[in-house]
Amino acid sequence: MRARDVLPGSLNVTVVGDPIRMNPIVLFAVQINQLWYALPLVIVVSLVYAATRHEEIGSILVHAVRIGGMIAAFMLIVFVVLLGLAWCAG
């Protein structure tokens, strides 16, 4: 494989001698589908945690929204840190 055969901004995977060019945006879009599993998990965890702290439905929902936002913010921070480490590494 010559140097000009490699597209800038693409990942090259060699399968039995033939390079397959993969766009990082497509790879990210494929992996983003796994992120949908986190949404019901965050909702359930925040509702259960809030229900252990309060008895009225109004205060449970307010606390659940607050704790769900904190969980989502934490997940976003971890994502940004890991993305930065991956960018620096390679």
C-alpha positions as CSV (number, residue, x, y, z in Angstrom):
1,M,0.0,0.0,0.0
2,R,1.4,3.3,-1.0
3,A,1.3,6.4,1.1
4,R,-1.1,8.2,-1.3
5,D,-3.6,5.3,-1.0
6,V,-4.4,6.3,2.5
7,L,-7.2,8.8,2.8
8,P,-6.6,11.6,5.4
9,G,-9.0,11.3,8.3
10,S,-9.8,7.7,7.7
11,L,-8.9,4.5,9.5
12,N,-7.4,1.8,7.4
13,V,-8.0,-1.8,8.3
14,T,-6.2,-4.6,6.5
15,V,-8.2,-7.7,5.8
16,V,-6.3,-10.4,3.9
17,G,-4.1,-7.8,2.2
18,D,-6.8,-5.4,1.1
19,P,-7.2,-2.1,2.9
20,I,-10.7,-1.2,3.9
21,R,-11.1,2.5,4.5
22,M,-13.5,3.4,7.4
23,N,-14.6,6.9,8.1
24,P,-14.3,7.8,11.9
25,I,-17.7,9.5,11.8
26,V,-19.4,6.3,10.5
27,L,-17.6,4.3,13.2
28,F,-18.8,6.8,15.8
29,A,-22.4,6.6,14.4
30,V,-22.4,2.8,14.7
31,Q,-21.2,2.9,18.3
32,I,-23.6,5.6,19.3
33,N,-26.4,3.1,19.1
34,Q,-25.0,1.4,22.2
35,L,-25.5,4.7,24.0
36,W,-29.2,4.3,23.9
37,Y,-29.0,1.5,26.5
38,A,-27.7,4.1,29.0
39,L,-30.9,6.2,28.7
40,P,-33.3,3.8,30.4
41,L,-30.6,2.8,32.9
42,V,-30.1,6.4,34.0
43,I,-33.8,7.0,34.3
44,V,-34.4,3.9,36.4
45,V,-31.4,4.5,38.6
46,S,-32.3,8.1,39.2
47,L,-35.9,7.3,40.0
48,V,-35.0,4.5,42.4
49,Y,-32.4,6.6,44.1
50,A,-34.8,9.5,44.5
51,A,-37.6,7.2,45.8
52,T,-35.3,6.0,48.6
53,R,-34.8,9.6,49.7
54,H,-38.4,11.0,49.4
55,E,-42.0,9.8,49.8
56,E,-44.0,12.3,47.8
57,I,-44.1,11.9,44.0
58,G,-43.4,15.6,43.3
59,S,-40.2,15.6,45.3
60,I,-39.2,12.2,43.9
61,L,-39.5,13.5,40.3
62,V,-37.6,16.7,41.1
63,H,-34.8,14.8,42.8
64,A,-34.8,12.2,40.0
65,V,-34.3,14.9,37.3
66,R,-31.5,16.5,39.3
67,I,-29.7,13.2,39.9
68,G,-30.3,12.1,36.3
69,G,-28.7,15.4,35.1
70,M,-25.7,14.8,37.4
71,I,-25.3,11.2,36.1
72,A,-25.5,12.5,32.5
73,A,-23.0,15.2,33.2
74,F,-20.6,12.7,34.7
75,M,-20.9,10.4,31.7
76,L,-20.2,13.4,29.4
77,I,-17.1,14.4,31.4
78,V,-15.8,10.8,31.2
79,F,-16.5,10.7,27.5
80,V,-14.6,13.9,26.8
81,V,-11.6,12.8,28.9
82,L,-11.5,9.4,27.1
83,L,-11.9,11.1,23.7
84,G,-9.1,13.5,24.6
85,L,-6.8,10.6,25.7
86,A,-7.6,8.7,22.4
87,W,-6.9,11.8,20.4
88,C,-3.5,12.3,22.2
89,A,-2.6,8.7,21.8
90,G,-3.2,8.4,18.2
